Amino acid sequence: MKFTILTLFPEIVKAYFEASVMKKAVAAGIIEYELVNIRDYAHDRHHKCDDEVFGGGAGMLMKPEPLDRALEAAGSPAQRTVYVTPSGRLFNQKMAEEFASGGNLIIVCGRYEGIDQRIIDTRITDEVSIGDYVLSSGEVAAMVLVDAVYRLKPGVISGESLEEESFASGLLEYPQYTRPAVYDTMRVPDVLTSGNHAQIARWRLKASVAKTLAYRPELLSKDNLPGEVDSLLREVIDEGGWHEPGTSDPGRTDQK
Ligand code: SAM
C-alpha cells in the first residue's frame, strides 16, 4: 500500500516513516510512501502557496494552483484522496479498516485556514477529521490516519494483537499488567496469574465492560457485542463500576 502525503512541511512527516515498526514495514515492502512538497508546484518567483480569503476574515488560505498541480501529478482524484480537516467525517477504527482494505491513499495536509473549496470539489474523495478540536496543521492528523491504517495491513503486527485491541470487539480494552506480579505493594489481580483461561477471559471481558461503561457508554448500545455483556454489565453496576485513575486501586494492599 502506498501513502502519498502532500504537505508544505515534509520534514515533519519524514521521521515518522523512518523509525520503528513503520520503518520495518517499508523495508519489508508492505508499505511505500512518497512525501510531496506542495511548494515545489508553486511556479511564481516566491513559491507562494497561500492567499487572503475572499469575503474577508482572519488568516490565509492555501491557493488552488500549486495544490491542483501536485494532486494531478500524484494521480488524484482517480486515486482515493483524503483531505484531513476538522470539518470532515470523524475518523474511527471502522474507517481505518476500510482504508486498509482499499488501495493506495493520497493525503492532503492543510495549513493556515485550510484549502480552497474548488480543490475539495474536484480532487478530494474523503474529508476526514481526527477529532473535535483544531490543530494548527494537517501533518499530525495525516500521521494519525496513516498509523491507524498501516498497522492493519497483514504482516505489520500479529493478527492476534489486533483482535484483542480496543474497538475490535466493540468495547474498550481491559487493563493489562506485566512482571513483576507485585510492584510497590500493588498486586496484579490473582485471576491473571491463576492459569485458568476461562476465568481470565471472563475477568477481561468484565473489565472491558466496566471501562466502556465509564468512558464510552454509547458503545454498549451497539448490537454486535459479545453475548455475555448484558449480565456482566449488571454485575459491574452492582459492584460500583470502574475505578478512575488516581482513585482507589483494588489490587493495592496499602494505599499511598
Ligand atoms: N479553518 C479551519 C476550520 O475551522 O475548520 C481550521 C484550519 S486548521 C488551523 C489548519 C489545518 O489543520 C487544516 O486545514 C487541517 O488540514 C488540519 N487540521 C486541524 N484540525 C484537524 C482535525 N481535527 N482533523 C484533521 N485535520 C485537522
Residues whose N, C-alpha, C, O or C-beta is under 5 A from the ligand:
A	BS01	SAM	V84 T85 P86 S87 V108 C109 G110 R111 Y112 E113 G114 I115 V128 S129 I130 G131 Y133 V134 L135 S136 S137 G138 A141
